[in-house]
Amino acid sequence: MAVNFPTPRFGINIHTRMRPDVDVVAEALHVEQLGFDLVTLHGDVLHATAPSYETWTLLTWLAARTARIRMAPVVLALPNRQPAVLAKMTETLDRLSAGRLVLALGSGAAINEPAFRAFGLAQRSPSEKVAALEEAIDILHGLWSTSSFSYTGRHFQTEGATIEPKPSHPIPIWLGVFGTQMVDLVGRKADGWFPSFQFLAPEQAYSKLARIRMVAEDAGRNPDDITYAYNVPVLVEEGSSTTRGQIAGNVAEVARQLADFVRHGFTFLNLWPGGAGATQRERLAKEVLPAIRDLLA
């Protein structure tokens, strides 16, 4: 009996690094013109030696220059922005972009601890990161739906806080997280899961995806309402081989590997092109994606 797999959606990642040979607006417009569903910005690090754009400002700039494509950061580090203020920032950008924003959050990876320390931002233990991220979700949802919203958490508080206008539709919150307690939080409260191939190998990802679905069911949620997105570095190049950090090969080989992610439950693949960006985006859109759809038909 034939198995019907969900029709996957696809995004393209671009970096926030400032490079003289790269026009970030032109890249985003190219992604939109090729018909991708989402463009993401990677690199929400404030303290860096390499010149880079601030992620939220760049998201706003790209929203003003594009028309259709949705946008998301990969991912906003929670210590960089106070959740109640982020609630207002998110509502404004989502409204101005005609509902095209996905709010992707992370607790703040250990690799970013020097940045948090340099800027005097919160540095938390693993268990504190879980609690703080859950509090942030509660505050975002509370301020988006309730006036005079008060909240007392261990990490964040509000007292009679109100933002107006309220969002005109539910703004999706995706979590770029990996640990067991974190993926349980996805199942209980998030709208999407956004792990990365470089940090979570496929077999591990499949196991955690199954856990999220189980936790969602236990929480009385429909697990099919959650978006299961996977950040995947990819290089379409004859003679290249897949490594721990990148899917690679010819069109057929890359399509086969990416289709396998969908067969195991991922409903959104966010592709990070290697090599020459424009050429890779073209090959992905015009050769790889049709091949994936054929494999899943």
C-alpha positions as CSV (number, residue, x, y, z in Angstrom):
1,M,0.0,0.0,0.0
2,A,1.3,3.4,-0.9
3,V,2.3,5.7,1.9
4,N,1.3,9.4,1.6
5,F,4.0,11.7,3.0
6,P,3.2,15.3,3.9
7,T,4.1,17.8,1.2
8,P,7.2,19.4,2.6
9,R,8.0,23.1,2.6
10,F,11.4,24.5,2.0
11,G,13.5,27.5,3.1
12,I,16.9,28.9,2.4
13,N,19.3,30.3,5.0
14,I,21.5,33.4,4.4
15,H,24.1,34.7,6.9
16,T,24.2,38.0,8.7
17,R,27.9,38.4,8.1
18,M,28.8,41.6,6.3
19,R,30.8,40.8,3.1
20,P,31.8,43.2,0.3
21,D,30.9,40.7,-2.3
22,V,27.4,39.8,-1.0
23,D,24.2,41.9,-1.1
24,V,21.9,40.4,1.5
25,V,18.8,42.0,0.1
26,A,19.6,40.6,-3.4
27,E,20.0,37.2,-1.8
28,A,16.7,37.4,-0.1
29,L,15.0,38.6,-3.3
30,H,16.6,35.7,-5.2
31,V,15.2,33.2,-2.6
32,E,11.8,34.7,-3.0
33,Q,11.9,34.7,-6.8
34,L,12.8,31.0,-6.8
35,G,9.6,30.2,-4.9
36,F,11.0,29.1,-1.5
37,D,8.6,29.4,1.4
38,L,11.0,30.9,4.0
39,V,14.2,32.8,4.2
40,T,16.2,32.6,7.5
41,L,19.0,34.6,8.9
42,H,21.7,32.8,10.8
43,G,24.0,34.5,13.3
44,D,22.3,36.2,16.2
45,V,25.6,37.0,18.0
46,L,26.2,40.5,19.3
47,H,29.8,40.0,20.3
48,A,31.8,39.0,17.2
49,T,35.1,40.0,15.7
50,A,33.8,39.6,12.1
51,P,31.6,42.4,10.9
52,S,27.9,41.4,10.9
53,Y,24.4,42.8,10.9
54,E,22.1,42.8,13.9
55,T,19.6,40.1,13.2
56,W,16.3,41.8,14.0
57,T,17.2,45.0,12.2
58,L,18.1,43.0,9.1
59,L,14.9,41.0,9.3
60,T,13.0,44.3,9.3
61,W,15.0,45.6,6.4
62,L,14.3,42.4,4.4
63,A,10.6,42.4,5.2
64,A,10.4,45.9,3.7
65,R,12.2,44.8,0.5
66,T,10.3,41.4,-0.1
67,A,6.7,40.8,-0.7
68,R,5.7,37.1,-0.3
69,I,8.3,35.0,1.5
70,R,8.2,34.3,5.2
71,M,11.1,35.2,7.4
72,A,12.7,33.7,10.5
73,P,15.9,34.0,12.6
74,V,18.0,30.9,13.2
75,V,17.6,31.4,16.1
76,L,17.1,34.4,18.4
77,A,19.2,33.8,21.6
78,L,16.9,34.5,24.6
79,P,19.5,36.4,26.7
80,N,19.8,39.0,23.9
81,R,16.2,40.3,24.2
82,Q,13.8,40.6,27.2
83,P,10.7,38.6,26.4
84,A,8.1,41.3,27.1
85,V,9.9,43.7,24.8
86,L,10.3,41.0,22.2
87,A,6.5,40.5,22.3
88,K,6.0,44.1,21.1
89,M,8.9,43.8,18.6
90,T,7.4,40.7,17.1
91,E,3.9,42.0,16.8
92,T,5.1,45.1,15.0
93,L,7.3,43.3,12.5
94,D,4.7,40.6,11.9
95,R,2.0,43.3,11.2
96,L,4.3,45.4,9.0
97,S,5.3,42.3,7.0
98,A,1.6,41.2,6.5
99,G,2.0,38.2,8.8
100,R,5.2,36.7,7.3
101,L,7.2,36.3,10.5
102,V,8.1,33.1,12.3
103,L,9.6,33.7,15.7
104,A,12.4,31.1,16.2
105,L,13.9,31.1,19.7
106,G,16.8,29.4,21.4
107,S,17.9,29.4,25.0
108,G,21.4,30.7,24.2
109,A,24.0,28.1,23.1
110,A,27.1,27.5,25.2
111,I,29.2,28.7,22.3
112,N,27.7,32.1,22.8
113,E,28.5,32.4,26.5
114,P,31.5,34.8,25.8
115,A,29.1,37.1,24.0
116,F,26.6,37.1,26.9
117,R,29.4,37.8,29.4
118,A,30.9,40.6,27.2
119,F,27.5,42.4,27.0
120,G,26.5,41.8,30.6
121,L,23.6,39.4,29.6
122,A,22.2,36.5,31.5
123,Q,24.3,33.4,31.8
124,R,22.2,30.4,32.8
125,S,22.7,26.7,33.7
126,P,21.1,24.1,31.4
127,S,18.1,23.7,33.7
128,E,17.8,27.5,34.1
129,K,17.7,27.8,30.3
130,V,14.8,25.4,30.1
131,A,12.8,27.3,32.7
132,A,13.7,30.7,31.2
133,L,12.6,29.7,27.7
134,E,9.3,28.4,29.0
135,E,8.7,31.6,30.9
136,A,9.5,33.6,27.7
137,I,6.9,31.6,25.8
138,D,4.3,32.2,28.5
139,I,5.0,35.9,28.5
140,L,4.8,36.1,24.7
141,H,1.5,34.3,24.6
142,G,0.2,36.3,27.6
143,L,1.0,39.7,26.1
144,W,-0.3,38.8,22.7
145,S,-3.7,37.8,24.1
146,T,-4.3,39.6,27.4
147,S,-4.3,43.2,28.6
148,S,-2.9,44.2,32.0
149,F,-0.9,40.9,32.0
150,S,1.0,40.1,35.1
151,Y,3.5,37.2,35.4
152,T,5.9,36.2,38.1
153,G,8.6,33.8,37.1
154,R,12.0,33.0,38.4
155,H,13.7,34.7,35.4
156,F,11.1,37.2,34.1
157,Q,8.2,39.2,35.4
158,T,5.5,41.5,34.1
159,E,3.1,43.7,36.1
160,G,-0.1,44.9,34.5
161,A,1.7,44.9,31.1
162,T,-0.3,45.6,27.9
163,I,0.7,45.8,24.3
164,E,-1.6,47.2,21.6
165,P,-2.5,46.3,19.0
166,K,-2.7,42.6,19.7
167,P,-1.5,40.2,16.9
168,S,-4.2,39.7,14.3
169,H,-3.4,36.0,14.0
170,P,-1.3,33.5,16.0
171,I,2.4,34.2,15.5
172,P,4.3,30.8,15.3
173,I,7.0,30.2,17.9
174,W,9.6,27.6,16.8
175,L,12.3,26.4,19.2
176,G,15.8,25.5,18.0
177,V,16.6,23.1,20.9
178,F,18.0,19.6,21.4
179,G,18.0,18.4,25.0
180,T,15.3,16.1,26.4
181,Q,13.7,18.8,28.6
182,M,13.8,21.3,25.8
183,V,12.1,19.0,23.2
184,D,9.5,18.2,25.9
185,L,8.8,22.0,26.0
186,V,8.3,21.9,22.2
187,G,5.7,19.2,22.6
188,R,3.9,21.1,25.3
189,K,4.0,24.7,24.2
190,A,5.8,25.5,20.9
191,D,4.4,25.6,17.3
192,G,7.5,24.3,15.7
193,W,10.8,22.5,16.3
194,F,13.9,23.8,14.5
195,P,17.1,21.6,15.1
196,S,20.2,21.6,12.9
197,F,21.8,18.7,11.1
198,Q,25.3,19.9,12.2
199,F,24.4,19.4,15.9
200,L,21.7,16.7,15.8
201,A,22.3,13.7,13.5
202,P,19.3,12.3,11.7
203,E,18.8,9.2,13.8
204,Q,18.9,11.3,17.0
205,A,16.6,13.8,15.4
206,Y,14.1,11.1,14.4
207,S,14.0,9.8,18.0
208,K,13.5,13.3,19.4
209,L,10.8,14.1,16.9
210,A,8.9,11.0,18.0
211,R,9.2,12.1,21.6
212,I,7.8,15.6,20.7
213,R,4.8,13.9,19.1
214,M,4.3,11.8,22.2
215,V,4.6,14.7,24.6
216,A,2.2,16.8,22.5
217,E,-0.4,14.0,22.6
218,D,0.0,13.7,26.4
219,A,-0.5,17.4,26.7
220,G,-3.8,17.2,24.7
221,R,-2.4,18.7,21.5
222,N,-2.5,17.5,18.0
223,P,1.1,16.6,17.1
224,D,0.3,17.2,13.4
225,D,-0.2,20.9,14.3
226,I,3.5,21.3,15.1
227,T,6.0,22.1,12.3
228,Y,9.0,19.8,12.3
229,A,11.7,21.8,10.6
230,Y,15.3,20.7,10.0
231,N,18.3,23.0,9.2
232,V,20.4,21.2,6.6
233,P,23.6,22.4,5.1
234,V,23.7,21.1,1.5
235,L,26.0,21.1,-1.5
236,V,24.8,20.0,-4.9
237,E,28.0,19.1,-6.6
238,E,29.0,16.0,-8.6
239,G,31.7,14.0,-6.9
240,S,31.1,15.5,-3.4
241,S,30.2,13.4,-0.4
242,T,28.0,13.8,2.7
243,T,29.9,14.6,5.9
244,R,28.8,15.0,9.5
245,G,28.2,18.7,8.8
246,Q,26.7,18.7,5.3
247,I,24.5,16.8,2.9
248,A,26.3,16.6,-0.5
249,G,26.3,14.8,-3.8
250,N,24.7,15.1,-7.2
251,V,21.1,16.1,-7.6
252,A,19.7,12.5,-7.2
253,E,21.9,11.8,-4.2
254,V,21.0,15.0,-2.4
255,A,17.3,14.6,-3.2
256,R,17.3,11.1,-1.9
257,Q,18.8,12.1,1.4
258,L,16.5,15.1,1.9
259,A,13.4,13.0,1.0
260,D,14.4,10.6,3.7
261,F,14.1,13.3,6.3
262,V,10.5,13.9,5.2
263,R,9.8,10.2,5.3
264,H,10.9,10.3,9.0
265,G,8.6,13.1,9.9
266,F,10.2,16.4,9.0
267,T,7.7,18.7,7.3
268,F,10.0,21.6,6.6
269,L,13.6,21.6,5.3
270,N,15.6,24.8,5.7
271,L,18.6,24.5,3.4
272,W,21.9,26.1,3.9
273,P,23.6,26.2,0.5
274,G,27.3,25.6,0.3
275,G,29.6,26.8,-2.5
276,A,28.5,29.6,-4.8
277,G,25.2,30.8,-3.2
278,A,23.3,31.9,-6.2
279,T,24.2,28.8,-8.3
280,Q,23.4,26.5,-5.4
281,R,20.0,28.2,-4.8
282,E,19.1,27.8,-8.5
283,R,20.1,24.1,-8.5
284,L,18.1,23.4,-5.3
285,A,15.0,25.1,-6.6
286,K,15.0,23.9,-10.2
287,E,16.5,20.4,-9.8
288,V,16.6,19.1,-6.3
289,L,13.2,20.2,-5.0
290,P,11.3,18.7,-8.0
291,A,13.3,15.4,-7.5
292,I,12.3,15.3,-3.9
293,R,8.6,15.8,-4.7
294,D,8.8,13.0,-7.3
295,L,10.4,10.7,-4.7
296,L,7.6,11.4,-2.2
297,A,4.7,11.2,-4.7
